[in-house]
Amino acid sequence: MKVLLVKTSSLGDVVHTLPALTDAQRAIPGIRFDWVVEEGFAEIPTWHPAVDQVIPVAIRRWRKSPWQTLRSGEWRRFKARLRETRYDLVIDAQGLLKSAWLTRYVKAPVAGLDRDSAREPLAARFYDRCYAVPREQHALERVRQLFAQALGYPLPAGIGDYGLDRARMAASGEQPYLLFLHGTTWPSKHWPEAYWRALAERMSGAGWAIRLPWGSAEEKARAERIADGIGNAAVLPKLNLAGIARVIAGARACVAVDTGLGHLAAALDVPSISLYGPTLPGRVGAYGRSQVHLCASGPNAGSGDRHRPCFDELRPERVVAELNALLRATESD
C-alpha cells in the first residue's frame, strides 16, 4: 500500500506525526509513505523507516512572492511531482485549507478530519473520507487516531513510538553534557536570561558540561552571555537541523522552553525538562518517556498572550531540583 501524507509544518507538528507512521507500519505489512512537508523540515521525514520520498513544499516562501513562484516554474514542478506516483490513499493530517488544497493535485481518495475535528472546518470539504477525532487530547494522539481510522487498524495502546534511532543519530565521542534549548519565537515563552545563567552556573558547578545552540544572531548573543565565564559551558557553532538533531540525540538531558526542538528531544527519547509559560502542555507538550513539564504560575500563565511575561515565579532552584531528579531517575538508561 502506498500513501501520500500531507503534514507541512510546524516543526513540532511534523515531529508529532512520526508515531502514526510507526503504528501504520506495524499494523499493515509493506505500507510505504511519501510525505509533503515544508522545505525547512524536509529532513525529518527521512529519519523514519516507513518514508520513501519526501516532497518539499514552500508555501511560506511562495506566499511572499507568488508571481516569482509561477514564473520560475516551482509551482508547476511541485504539482507534477505529486502526480508522478500512484497512491492508494492521501492523508491530510494538517486539517488546514492550505494543506487540503494541495490534495487536489493527487488522483487518489483523500482522508482527513471532519469539519468538527479539523482546525479549519472548510478543509473537510476537500476530503472523500472524513473522520471524527476528539479535540480534547494531545495532538500526537489525534494524528494516531486519524491514521488508525483512515487505514483501518485498531489503535495500539500505550505511548506512541516515534521510530527514530537515537543511538545512530547521536554525535559520539564527547563527554556527557546537558543541552539548554533557550530559543523560541514568542517573547512571553522566553525563560528569563538571568535564570538560564543561574541554571548554567549551578549545573556546571556540579560537574556537568553545558551546550548552548542558537539559530539567530539574537539567540547567539544570549547564549554567549549565558556561557560567559563558565568554564564548562560552550556556545555551539551554527548548525542545520540535522546537526542540532545529532547534538540533541547525544545529550544526557535537555532543558527547553516551548520550542519545536523540545519536541525533537522528546522524539529522540532524551530526558527533558520543558518550561511552559503562556502555553500549557496538555495538547501540545513534549510527549514521551522521561519528559517533565514545569508550568509558570501567576496571572499571565496559560493565557496564550505572546508578549506579557509570566515566568518570574518559575525560578532556577526549582528547575535545578527537577533536573537533578530526572538525571538520577534516568542514570541507568
PyMOL commands that set and color helices and strands:
alter all, ss='L'
color gray80, all
select helices_A, chain A and resi 11-27+39-41+43-46+59-64+66-72+74-82+97-105+121-126+139-151+166-169+187-189+193-205+217-227+241-250+260-267+281-284+316-329
alter helices_A, ss='H'
color red, helices_A
select strands_A, chain A and resi 2-6+32-38+51-57+89-92+110-113+129-131+177-181+209-212+233-235+253-257+272-276+291-295
alter strands_A, ss='S'
color yellow, strands_A
deselect
rebuild
show_as cartoon
